[in-house]
Amino acid sequence: MAERQYVSEVKDLADFKHHHPYKGVFFKNLKSHPVHGRELRGNQGAYFELGDNRVIDAHISEIPPGGHSKDHRHTHEAVIYILSGRGYSIFRREGGPEQRVDWGEGDLFSPPLMAWHMHCNADAEKPARYLAITDTPLMDRVNLNIIDNAEG
């Protein structure tokens, strides 16, 4: 089996946050908060710098009707809460079997560390949106942040 090819999302994400900054201690109604396209990830999102947090951050991602994020993996932990919509996520570790998790509004899950995964919207008519709380800032501070995106 050929080795998987991938690209790093770290610089792309830093550029995205720079061009679409959301900083503050309070954000209202994440179900309708503006989101911006992230071509490399294949969805739309908004990233938040909350208060003076140095270890955690938050972002919302929106998956278009019938769409999916691109396959990716990361060293940061992420806890995902479904704000709206329904769909599923597929996880797999290198060389291991796939695991599918079906989700809907109000559900909570966490992708395994460094497992390849993608999030899929099962509704062909409405977008799906989730909130992710991550420790990406901590991984950045200790120079351990890796975000890989599968090519092709």
Buried (B, 14 or more C-beta within 10 A) or exposed (E): EEEEEBBEBBEBBEEBBEEBEBEEEEBEEBEEBEBEBBEBBBBBBBBBBBEEBEEBBBBBBBBBEBBBBBBBBBBBBBBBBBBBBBBBBBBBBEEEEEBEBEBBBEBEBEBBEBBBBBBBBBBEEEBBBBBBBBBBBBBBEEEEBBBBBBEE
